[in-house]
Amino acid sequence: MGLDPALNLLNGNGFTSQIWGHPGSETLFLAYLPLQGLVHFINQSILPFDIYWVRFPWAIYLLIGALIVYKTFKKGGVETAIALLATVLILNEKSLFETTRGVRIESLIFLIISSIWYCKIKEWKVFQAFLSSTLLIAHPNVWPIALVFFLDASFNYNNSKLLKYKIKPNPLWLFPIIILIGYLFFINFDIELWKSQFLFQGENHKASSNFLTKIYDHLITRFWPYYKTQPWVPSIIYIALFLSVKGLIKRRTSTLQMALLLTHFVWFIILGPYHRYNNILFYISVFYLVKSINLKPINLKNPKLVLVSIILLLLTSVDVASRHGIAILQRDVRNPYPAIEWIKQNLSNEATLVAGHNIAYYATAETKTDYLLHNEKPYKFNFDQYSAFVIIADKQLNIKGLNLKSEYESTSVFEKKLKLQINKPTYRNLYYYKTNNKAIFNESLLFLNSTNTKVR
């Protein structure tokens, strides 16, 4: 969904998207801030359109961000073993891993925030201010961090301290001003269209209006049951929050502390418990704790300390490592390329609209065939302009008039040998259904929206 506007822009159709149900997205896509789409556009201007090459840059952003985090720890005087453990701990956080795989904005945000922190340590105020300003067009959930680090760069540029409240204009202010003016030009100064999409999207993620529910959502719902396999994630966030509040009461403040507290406050007031965002709270908490707590160096000659470190490393790696392990074992049924080719081979020269399994997007994106997300209403496509309608599903559908034209089946050599089937999403079985009747296609879309049929 984040890729579609970028591909349309690359193909000369403007920054638009018909697969989104937001009003006006077919004219200009404004449901998300544009940084993610613009980075996709740059990537796809250089790299082939291919599911591997779409994902690959985002993995690189994650790894570069991790390297910068490690270098920042070291630059800040953190002992090597602790710096490595903290970096691995961040990389093993499941929402950062999943959002990177899903080519969401989070891995890019991680790279930017890591770079901002490194600039802070190196006292590169201009770069710190610039990178902080880019977060304005990344995602609203990082605006608190952007504000704190930009003000820190600005105050230090003026050789003043935060508590003196000496806010003087300086050249650094040009960065957010230019970005905001550029964004206004990007949206053609159409504030109403922006409100209709961006604020509508925000409604899906806003916090509850009830104060007690907000507290419960922010501290409990946000992490459960998503982190039942990684209990240290909420634990570290709780500890960092407690220590940062304690430090504030004792009038001991730091930039990371203020960024952490303001993020908690804004998320508590505005943002609902959307688990995909949790990685931001987590690595900011890790940054703060490693910098604030005087951790004793790990003596590599002390077998007990080394053993404890190895156990911690292994425990925090189990979740993500097991996912990779299962993926390797299921490589045959997880390979998307035969499935994409199967869909392409079945597509006819008719004007066709495809819905269902998301892998079909990669089969249709470079053809004249259109792809529709069945769970994004209202639909932007005029069904009257199509003579054929296709549903790609991973379960059999029993809808009168919806004809099964082809089946795709792949097998796992590993599972076959062990005579078991790992219950994870794969391309093991796909079904190609076709109809030339618009009413039957509409009925199929209603069925997909009303059942638990998996059409990822």
C-alpha positions as CSV (number, residue, x, y, z in Angstrom):
1,M,0.0,0.0,0.0
2,G,2.9,2.3,0.6
3,L,4.6,1.2,-2.6
4,D,1.6,1.9,-4.9
5,P,1.8,5.8,-5.0
6,A,5.5,5.6,-5.7
7,L,5.0,3.2,-8.7
8,N,2.3,5.5,-10.0
9,L,4.6,8.5,-9.8
10,L,7.3,6.5,-11.5
11,N,4.9,5.5,-14.3
12,G,3.9,9.1,-14.9
13,N,0.5,8.9,-13.2
14,G,1.3,11.3,-10.3
15,F,1.6,10.5,-6.6
16,T,-1.8,8.8,-6.6
17,S,-3.3,5.5,-5.6
18,Q,-6.6,3.9,-6.6
19,I,-6.2,0.9,-4.2
20,W,-6.7,3.2,-1.2
21,G,-10.3,3.9,-0.2
22,H,-9.5,7.4,1.1
23,P,-11.3,10.3,-0.6
24,G,-9.3,11.9,-3.4
25,S,-6.4,9.4,-3.3
26,E,-6.8,8.8,-7.0
27,T,-6.0,12.5,-7.5
28,L,-3.2,12.9,-4.9
29,F,-2.3,10.4,-2.2
30,L,-2.1,12.1,1.2
31,A,-3.2,9.4,3.6
32,Y,0.5,9.0,4.7
33,L,3.2,11.6,5.0
34,P,5.3,11.4,1.8
35,L,8.8,10.3,3.0
36,Q,8.1,6.6,2.7
37,G,6.6,7.0,-0.8
38,L,9.4,9.2,-2.0
39,V,12.1,6.8,-0.8
40,H,10.2,4.0,-2.6
41,F,10.2,6.2,-5.7
42,I,14.0,6.7,-5.5
43,N,14.6,3.0,-4.9
44,Q,12.4,1.9,-7.8
45,S,14.0,4.5,-10.1
46,I,17.3,2.7,-9.6
47,L,16.4,-1.0,-8.8
48,P,14.3,-3.5,-10.8
49,F,10.6,-3.9,-9.8
50,D,10.8,-7.2,-8.0
51,I,9.6,-8.3,-4.6
52,Y,13.2,-8.9,-3.5
53,W,14.5,-5.5,-4.7
54,V,11.5,-3.7,-3.2
55,R,12.4,-5.2,0.3
56,F,16.2,-5.2,0.1
57,P,16.8,-1.4,0.6
58,W,14.7,-1.4,3.8
59,A,16.8,-4.2,5.3
60,I,19.9,-2.1,4.4
61,Y,18.4,0.9,6.2
62,L,17.9,-1.3,9.3
63,L,21.5,-2.6,9.3
64,I,23.1,0.8,8.7
65,G,20.9,2.2,11.5
66,A,22.2,-0.6,13.8
67,L,25.8,0.1,12.8
68,I,25.3,3.8,13.6
69,V,23.7,2.9,17.0
70,Y,26.8,0.7,17.8
71,K,29.2,3.5,16.8
72,T,27.2,6.0,18.9
73,F,27.4,3.8,21.9
74,K,31.2,3.5,21.4
75,K,31.6,7.2,20.8
76,G,29.7,7.8,24.1
77,G,32.2,5.6,26.0
78,V,30.1,2.5,26.3
79,E,32.1,-0.8,26.7
80,T,32.2,-2.9,23.5
81,A,30.4,-6.0,24.8
82,I,27.5,-3.9,26.2
83,A,27.3,-1.8,23.0
84,L,27.0,-5.0,21.0
85,L,24.4,-6.6,23.3
86,A,22.3,-3.4,23.3
87,T,22.5,-3.2,19.4
88,V,21.5,-6.9,19.0
89,L,18.7,-6.3,21.5
90,I,17.3,-3.6,19.3
91,L,17.6,-5.6,16.1
92,N,15.8,-8.5,17.7
93,E,12.7,-6.4,18.6
94,K,9.9,-8.1,16.7
95,S,8.0,-5.0,15.4
96,L,11.1,-3.5,14.0
97,F,11.9,-6.8,12.3
98,E,8.3,-7.2,10.9
99,T,7.9,-3.6,9.7
100,T,11.3,-3.8,7.9
101,R,10.1,-7.0,6.1
102,G,6.8,-5.2,5.4
103,V,8.7,-2.2,3.8
104,R,7.0,0.2,6.2
105,I,8.5,3.5,7.3
106,E,9.8,2.3,10.7
107,S,13.2,1.0,9.5
108,L,13.8,4.3,7.8
109,I,12.8,6.2,10.9
110,F,15.2,4.0,12.9
111,L,18.0,5.0,10.6
112,I,17.2,8.7,10.8
113,I,16.8,8.7,14.6
114,S,20.0,6.7,15.0
115,S,21.8,9.2,12.8
116,I,20.3,12.2,14.8
117,W,21.6,10.7,18.0
118,Y,25.1,10.1,16.4
119,C,25.1,13.8,15.2
120,K,24.2,14.8,18.8
121,I,27.2,12.9,20.2
122,K,29.5,14.3,17.5
123,E,28.0,17.8,18.0
124,W,27.1,18.2,14.3
125,K,24.3,20.6,15.0
126,V,23.5,21.4,11.3
127,F,23.0,17.7,10.4
128,Q,21.1,17.1,13.6
129,A,18.7,19.9,12.8
130,F,18.3,18.8,9.2
131,L,17.6,15.1,10.0
132,S,15.2,16.1,12.8
133,S,13.3,18.2,10.3
134,T,13.0,15.3,7.8
135,L,11.0,13.4,10.5
136,L,8.2,16.0,9.9
137,I,7.3,14.2,6.7
138,A,8.0,10.7,8.1
139,H,5.2,9.9,10.6
140,P,3.3,11.9,13.3
141,N,4.4,9.4,16.0
142,V,8.0,10.8,15.8
143,W,7.1,14.5,15.8
144,P,7.9,14.7,19.6
145,I,11.4,13.3,19.0
146,A,11.9,15.6,16.0
147,L,10.9,18.6,18.2
148,V,13.2,17.8,21.1
149,F,16.3,17.0,18.9
150,F,15.7,20.1,16.7
151,L,15.4,22.4,19.7
152,D,18.5,20.8,21.2
153,A,20.4,21.6,18.0
154,S,19.0,25.1,17.8
155,F,19.7,25.9,21.5
156,N,23.2,24.6,21.2
157,Y,23.7,26.5,18.0
158,N,22.9,29.7,20.0
159,N,25.2,28.6,22.7
160,S,22.4,28.6,25.3
161,K,20.9,26.0,27.5
162,L,17.3,24.6,27.3
163,L,16.3,25.9,30.7
164,K,17.3,29.5,29.8
165,Y,14.5,29.6,27.2
166,K,16.6,31.7,24.8
167,I,14.9,30.8,21.5
168,K,16.6,33.0,18.9
169,P,16.1,32.7,15.2
170,N,19.1,31.1,13.5
171,P,19.8,29.4,10.1
172,L,18.8,26.0,11.4
173,W,15.1,27.1,11.4
174,L,15.3,27.1,7.6
175,F,15.2,23.3,7.5
176,P,11.7,22.8,9.0
177,I,10.4,25.9,7.3
178,I,11.6,24.7,3.8
179,I,10.3,21.2,4.4
180,L,6.9,22.5,5.5
181,I,6.6,24.9,2.6
182,G,7.7,22.1,0.3
183,Y,5.0,19.9,1.7
184,L,2.4,22.6,1.1
185,F,3.5,22.7,-2.6
186,F,3.4,18.9,-2.7
187,I,-0.3,18.9,-1.6
188,N,-1.0,21.8,-4.0
189,F,-2.0,23.9,-0.9
190,D,-5.2,21.8,-0.9
191,I,-5.7,21.7,2.9
192,E,-9.2,20.2,2.6
193,L,-8.0,17.2,0.5
194,W,-5.2,16.7,3.1
195,K,-7.7,16.8,6.0
196,S,-10.0,14.3,4.2
197,Q,-7.2,11.7,3.9
198,F,-4.6,12.3,6.5
199,L,-6.9,13.1,9.4
200,F,-9.3,10.3,8.3
201,Q,-6.3,7.9,8.4
202,G,-5.4,9.2,11.9
203,E,-8.9,8.3,13.1
204,N,-7.9,4.6,12.7
205,H,-5.1,5.0,15.2
206,K,-6.3,7.6,17.7
207,A,-6.3,7.0,21.5
208,S,-9.5,6.4,23.4
209,S,-11.2,9.5,24.9
210,N,-11.6,7.8,28.3
211,F,-8.7,8.7,30.6
212,L,-8.5,5.3,32.4
213,T,-8.7,3.4,29.1
214,K,-5.9,5.6,27.7
215,I,-3.7,4.6,30.7
216,Y,-4.5,0.9,30.2
217,D,-4.0,1.0,26.4
218,H,-0.7,2.9,26.6
219,L,0.8,0.7,29.3
220,I,-0.8,-2.7,28.8
221,T,-2.8,-3.2,25.6
222,R,0.0,-1.8,23.5
223,F,2.2,-4.7,24.4
224,W,-0.2,-7.6,25.0
225,P,-0.4,-10.3,23.6
226,Y,2.0,-9.1,20.9
227,Y,5.0,-9.3,23.2
228,K,4.2,-12.4,25.1
229,T,7.3,-14.0,23.5
230,Q,9.4,-10.9,24.2
231,P,8.5,-9.8,27.8
232,W,11.8,-7.8,28.1
233,V,10.5,-5.2,25.5
234,P,7.7,-3.7,27.7
235,S,9.9,-4.3,30.8
236,I,12.7,-2.1,29.4
237,I,10.2,0.5,28.3
238,Y,8.6,0.6,31.8
239,I,12.1,0.9,33.5
240,A,13.2,3.7,31.2
241,L,9.9,5.5,31.8
242,F,10.2,5.2,35.5
243,L,13.8,6.4,35.6
244,S,13.2,9.3,33.2
245,V,10.3,10.5,35.4
246,K,12.4,10.0,38.5
247,G,15.2,12.1,36.9
248,L,12.7,14.8,35.9
249,I,11.5,15.1,39.5
250,K,15.1,15.4,40.7
251,R,15.6,18.0,37.9
252,R,18.1,15.9,36.1
253,T,17.4,16.1,32.4
254,S,18.9,15.0,29.1
255,T,17.9,15.2,25.4
256,L,17.1,11.5,25.2
257,Q,15.1,11.7,28.4
258,M,13.0,14.6,27.1
259,A,12.4,12.9,23.8
260,L,11.3,9.7,25.6
261,L,9.0,11.5,28.0
262,L,7.4,13.7,25.3
263,T,6.9,10.7,23.1
264,H,5.1,8.8,25.9
265,F,3.0,11.9,26.7
266,V,1.9,12.5,23.1
267,W,1.2,8.9,22.4
268,F,-0.8,8.6,25.6
269,I,-2.9,11.6,24.7
270,I,-3.3,11.0,21.0
271,L,-2.1,7.6,19.7
272,G,-3.9,4.3,20.3
273,P,-2.1,1.1,21.1
274,Y,-0.9,0.2,17.7
275,H,1.9,-2.4,18.2
276,R,3.8,-1.6,15.0
277,Y,4.9,1.7,16.5
278,N,6.4,0.1,19.7
279,N,9.9,-0.3,18.3
280,I,10.3,3.5,18.5
281,L,9.6,3.5,22.2
282,F,11.8,0.5,22.7
283,Y,15.0,1.7,21.1
284,I,14.7,5.2,22.5
285,S,14.4,3.5,25.9
286,V,17.5,1.4,25.2
287,F,19.4,4.5,24.1
288,Y,18.4,6.3,27.3
289,L,19.2,3.4,29.7
290,V,22.6,2.6,28.2
291,K,23.6,6.2,28.3
292,S,22.1,6.9,31.7
293,I,23.0,3.8,33.8
294,N,26.6,3.3,34.7
295,L,26.9,-0.3,33.5
296,K,29.9,-2.2,34.6
297,P,32.1,-3.5,31.8
298,I,31.7,-7.1,31.0
299,N,35.0,-8.8,32.0
300,L,35.7,-11.3,29.2
301,K,37.9,-13.2,31.7
302,N,35.0,-13.7,34.0
303,P,33.2,-16.9,32.9
304,K,30.0,-16.0,34.8
305,L,29.6,-12.6,33.2
306,V,30.3,-14.1,29.7
307,L,27.8,-16.9,30.3
308,V,25.1,-14.5,31.5
309,S,25.8,-12.3,28.4
310,I,25.5,-15.3,26.0
311,I,22.3,-16.4,27.6
312,L,20.8,-12.9,27.3
313,L,21.9,-12.8,23.7
314,L,20.3,-16.2,22.9
315,L,17.1,-15.5,24.8
316,T,16.5,-12.2,23.0
317,S,17.3,-13.8,19.6
318,V,14.9,-16.8,19.9
319,D,11.8,-15.1,18.4
320,V,13.4,-13.5,15.3
321,A,15.9,-16.4,14.8
322,S,13.1,-19.0,14.9
323,R,11.1,-17.0,12.3
324,H,14.2,-17.0,10.0
325,G,14.7,-20.7,10.7
326,I,11.1,-21.6,9.8
327,A,11.4,-19.4,6.6
328,I,14.5,-21.3,5.6
329,L,12.9,-24.7,6.2
330,Q,9.8,-23.6,4.2
331,R,11.8,-21.9,1.4
332,D,9.9,-24.0,-1.3
333,V,6.4,-22.9,-0.3
334,R,7.5,-19.4,0.6
335,N,9.0,-18.6,-2.8
336,P,6.8,-16.0,-4.4
337,Y,8.2,-16.1,-7.9
338,P,6.4,-19.3,-9.2
339,A,3.2,-18.0,-7.7
340,I,3.6,-14.6,-9.5
341,E,4.4,-16.4,-12.8
342,W,1.3,-18.6,-12.3
343,I,-1.0,-15.6,-11.9
344,K,0.6,-13.9,-15.0
345,Q,0.1,-17.0,-17.1
346,N,-3.6,-17.2,-16.2
347,L,-4.3,-13.5,-16.9
348,S,-6.0,-13.0,-20.3
349,N,-5.9,-10.0,-22.7
350,E,-9.3,-9.0,-21.4
351,A,-9.7,-5.8,-19.4
352,T,-9.4,-7.5,-16.0
353,L,-9.7,-6.4,-12.4
354,V,-7.9,-8.6,-9.8
355,A,-8.6,-8.8,-6.1
356,G,-7.6,-11.1,-3.2
357,H,-4.2,-12.3,-2.2
358,N,-1.7,-9.4,-2.1
359,I,0.9,-11.3,-4.1
360,A,-1.3,-10.6,-7.1
361,Y,-0.2,-7.0,-6.9
362,Y,3.3,-7.9,-8.1
363,A,1.7,-9.9,-11.0
364,T,-0.4,-7.0,-12.1
365,A,1.7,-3.9,-11.3
366,E,3.6,-4.0,-14.6
367,T,0.6,-4.9,-16.8
368,K,-2.6,-3.2,-17.8
369,T,-4.4,-5.4,-15.3
370,D,-5.7,-3.5,-12.2
371,Y,-5.5,-4.7,-8.6
372,L,-8.1,-3.9,-6.0
373,L,-7.7,-4.3,-2.2
374,H,-11.0,-5.8,-1.2
375,N,-10.9,-4.4,2.3
376,E,-10.3,-0.8,1.3
377,K,-13.7,0.9,0.6
378,P,-15.0,2.8,-1.2
379,Y,-13.6,1.1,-4.3
380,K,-12.1,3.6,-6.8
381,F,-12.4,1.4,-9.9
382,N,-15.3,1.6,-12.3
383,F,-16.4,-2.0,-12.5
384,D,-18.3,-1.3,-15.8
385,Q,-15.0,-0.8,-17.7
386,Y,-13.9,-4.4,-17.1
387,S,-15.0,-7.5,-18.9
388,A,-13.4,-10.0,-16.5
389,F,-13.0,-10.2,-12.8
390,V,-10.5,-12.4,-10.9
391,I,-10.2,-13.5,-7.2
392,I,-6.9,-15.0,-6.0
393,A,-7.4,-16.8,-2.7
394,D,-5.5,-19.3,-0.6
395,K,-8.6,-21.1,0.4
396,Q,-11.4,-22.6,-1.8
397,L,-14.4,-20.3,-2.3
398,N,-17.9,-21.6,-2.8
399,I,-19.7,-18.8,-4.6
400,K,-22.2,-19.5,-7.4
401,G,-21.0,-18.1,-10.7
402,L,-17.4,-17.7,-9.5
403,N,-15.5,-20.2,-11.6
404,L,-12.3,-21.9,-10.5
405,K,-10.0,-21.6,-13.5
406,S,-6.7,-22.8,-12.1
407,E,-5.0,-24.1,-8.9
408,Y,-1.4,-23.5,-7.8
409,E,0.3,-25.9,-5.4
410,S,3.8,-26.0,-4.1
411,T,5.4,-28.4,-1.6
412,S,8.0,-28.2,1.0
413,V,10.7,-30.8,0.7
414,F,11.6,-30.4,4.4
415,E,7.9,-30.8,5.5
416,K,7.5,-33.7,3.2
417,K,10.4,-35.6,4.7
418,L,9.3,-35.0,8.2
419,K,5.6,-35.6,7.3
420,L,4.4,-32.4,9.0
421,Q,3.1,-29.0,7.9
422,I,4.2,-25.9,9.7
423,N,1.2,-23.6,10.1
424,K,2.6,-20.4,8.8
425,P,1.5,-18.2,5.8
426,T,2.9,-19.6,2.6
427,Y,2.0,-19.9,-1.1
428,R,1.3,-23.6,-0.7
429,N,-2.1,-23.5,-2.3
430,L,-3.6,-20.7,-4.4
431,Y,-6.9,-20.6,-6.3
432,Y,-7.6,-18.6,-9.4
433,Y,-11.3,-17.7,-9.7
434,K,-12.8,-15.8,-12.6
435,T,-16.2,-14.3,-13.5
436,N,-17.4,-12.0,-16.2
437,N,-20.3,-10.9,-14.0
438,K,-19.9,-7.7,-12.0
439,A,-22.6,-8.6,-9.5
440,I,-21.0,-12.0,-8.7
441,F,-17.6,-10.1,-8.3
442,N,-19.3,-7.7,-5.9
443,E,-20.8,-10.7,-4.0
444,S,-17.3,-12.3,-3.8
445,L,-15.8,-9.0,-2.3
446,L,-18.6,-8.9,0.3
447,F,-17.8,-12.6,1.1
448,L,-14.1,-11.9,1.5
449,N,-14.9,-8.9,3.8
450,S,-17.3,-10.9,6.0
451,T,-15.2,-14.1,6.6
452,N,-11.8,-15.0,7.9
453,T,-10.6,-16.2,4.6
454,K,-7.0,-15.4,4.3
455,V,-6.2,-13.4,1.2
456,R,-3.1,-11.6,2.4
